[in-house]
Amino acid sequence: MRLQGKSAIVTGAGSGIGKATAQRFAAEGAMVICAGLSKADNQATVAEIQAAGGRAEAIEADISRDEDVANLVTRAIAAVERVDILINNAGQAVIGTVEEVSSEDWDRQLDVNLKSIYRTSKAIWPHFKAQGGGIILNTASIAGLIGTPGQVSYGVSKAGAVMITKCMALDGAKDNIRVNCVCPGWVPTPMVDYHMSQLDDPGAFQARIERLHPLGLGETQHIAAGFLFLASDEARWITGIALPIDGGLTCGLVAD
Ligand SMILES: NC(=O)c1ccc[n+]([C@@H]2O[C@H](COP(=O)([O-])OP(=O)(O)OC[C@H]3O[C@@H](n4cnc5c(N)ncnc54)[C@H](O)[C@@H]3O)[C@@H](O)[C@H]2O)c1
């Protein structure tokens, strides 16, 4: 058990990558606060963790709202006393080119995917300082490392997630606060299902995505494994990195 005695907040724990991460962390001994928009989804993750013998608690929170985030952090600290790890994973994907994305959707995308990282990190920072350290892990994306067509606001939000990771890593080092992010390739989740449902030819898109990943398509568990490593003591000298977990997608051009 690599996280015995630790506790973690995971946002977006009700589905996809967040759910897989919450389950893996609990299986490794952590007490997990499952946070996110949907009360029912958070509770379902908690129920599955508890049924497997793990420890977890659900807290409903909209990460785009200051008061929800303040409440989340306060309640999490009250529940576990010491929060060791914050995983900023919740997010959404606005699809569209600069011509297509509305001003409102642009703002919402950057708020939910990027400002939320600032918001939750700011709320937990004094707690981490007071207890002598902590770990912040963010879900960025390959779309934050390389350009992706038709995802302008999403890509910018994820590039911001990479950069806020590096800046907070520098600022947090003196207080033993480590900050890293993972950059997943495409892994099947409700977000990807929604994206596919919006396409004229999802089959062609699926085939293209499969070609782009030299190791083939991934799973949410691959991303959870990256988070686990970065949260573990084995990563204690690692801060400020953006770890691609993408089956080789960002290596370069793929042969025909
Ligand atoms: N699936 C992929 O291929 C992929 C690739 C790269 C990055 N990502 C990123 O992974 C993260 C998780 O996405 P996923 O693919 O698991 O999809 P998902 O839709 O299963 O998970 C997103 C979660 O975030 C929650 N959420 C959305 N807005 C929220 C808000 N305002 N407040 C609180 N919770 C909110 C949702 O309820 C949901 O549980 C996202 O940041 C996404 O951008 C996903």
The ligand as a Tripos MOL2 file, in Angstrom:
@<TRIPOS>MOLECULE
LIG
   44    48     1     0     0
SMALL
NO_CHARGES

@<TRIPOS>ATOM
      1 N1        -10.7230   11.4280  -21.3230 N.am      1 LIG1
      2 C1         -9.7130   11.9460  -22.0010 C.2       1 LIG1
      3 O1         -9.3770   11.4630  -23.0890 O.2       1 LIG1
      4 C2         -8.9490   13.0990  -21.4270 C.ar      1 LIG1
      5 C3         -7.7330   13.4580  -22.0410 C.ar      1 LIG1
      6 C4         -7.0090   14.5140  -21.5240 C.ar      1 LIG1
      7 C5         -7.4700   15.1910  -20.4160 C.ar      1 LIG1
      8 N2         -8.6510   14.8380  -19.8540 N.ar      1 LIG1
      9 C6         -9.0750   15.5890  -18.6630 C.3       1 LIG1
     10 O2         -9.3580   14.6740  -17.6360 O.3       1 LIG1
     11 C7        -10.2190   15.2940  -16.6870 C.3       1 LIG1
     12 C8        -11.3410   14.3300  -16.3500 C.3       1 LIG1
     13 O3        -12.1410   14.1480  -17.5080 O.3       1 LIG1
     14 P1        -12.7340   12.7420  -17.9460 P.3       1 LIG1
     15 O4        -12.2280   12.4440  -19.2990 O.co2     1 LIG1
     16 O5        -12.5480   11.7590  -16.8630 O.co2     1 LIG1
     17 O6        -14.2750   13.1130  -18.1600 O.3       1 LIG1
     18 P2        -15.5300   13.0210  -17.2110 P.3       1 LIG1
     19 O7        -16.5860   13.8070  -17.8910 O.co2     1 LIG1
     20 O8        -15.8020   11.6000  -16.8640 O.co2     1 LIG1
     21 O9        -15.0500   13.7380  -15.8730 O.3       1 LIG1
     22 C9        -15.1570   15.1080  -15.6330 C.3       1 LIG1
     23 C10       -15.6590   15.2700  -14.2270 C.3       1 LIG1
     24 O10       -15.5760   16.6430  -13.8730 O.3       1 LIG1
     25 C11       -16.7880   16.9950  -13.2230 C.3       1 LIG1
     26 N3        -17.0100   18.4290  -13.3970 N.ar      1 LIG1
     27 C12       -17.2070   19.1120  -14.5440 C.ar      1 LIG1
     28 N4        -17.3990   20.4070  -14.2870 N.ar      1 LIG1
     29 C13       -17.3230   20.5420  -12.9380 C.ar      1 LIG1
     30 C14       -17.4710   21.6420  -12.0560 C.ar      1 LIG1
     31 N5        -17.7250   22.8720  -12.4910 N.pl3     1 LIG1
     32 N6        -17.3260   21.4030  -10.7360 N.ar      1 LIG1
     33 C15       -17.0790   20.1660  -10.2660 C.ar      1 LIG1
     34 N7        -16.9480   19.0910  -11.0460 N.ar      1 LIG1
     35 C16       -17.0820   19.2860  -12.3700 C.ar      1 LIG1
     36 C17       -17.8560   16.1700  -13.8970 C.3       1 LIG1
     37 O11       -19.0170   16.0710  -13.0950 O.3       1 LIG1
     38 C18       -17.1270   14.8490  -14.0770 C.3       1 LIG1
     39 O12       -17.2450   14.0140  -12.9460 O.3       1 LIG1
     40 C19       -10.6820   16.6020  -17.3170 C.3       1 LIG1
     41 O13        -9.9300   17.6730  -16.7770 O.3       1 LIG1
     42 C20       -10.3400   16.4040  -18.7790 C.3       1 LIG1
     43 O14       -10.1410   17.6150  -19.4440 O.3       1 LIG1
     44 C21        -9.4040   13.8150  -20.3260 C.ar      1 LIG1
@<TRIPOS>BOND
     1     1     2 1
     2     2     3 2
     3     2     4 1
     4     4     5 ar
     5     4    44 ar
     6     5     6 ar
     7     6     7 ar
     8     7     8 ar
     9     8     9 1
    10     8    44 ar
    11     9    10 1
    12     9    42 1
    13    10    11 1
    14    11    12 1
    15    11    40 1
    16    12    13 1
    17    13    14 1
    18    14    15 2
    19    14    16 1
    20    14    17 1
    21    17    18 1
    22    18    19 2
    23    18    20 1
    24    18    21 1
    25    21    22 1
    26    22    23 1
    27    23    24 1
    28    23    38 1
    29    24    25 1
    30    25    26 1
    31    25    36 1
    32    26    27 ar
    33    26    35 ar
    34    27    28 ar
    35    28    29 ar
    36    29    30 ar
    37    29    35 ar
    38    30    31 1
    39    30    32 ar
    40    32    33 ar
    41    33    34 ar
    42    34    35 ar
    43    36    37 1
    44    36    38 1
    45    38    39 1
    46    40    41 1
    47    40    42 1
    48    42    43 1
@<TRIPOS>SUBSTRUCTURE
     1 LIG1         1 GROUP 0 **** ****
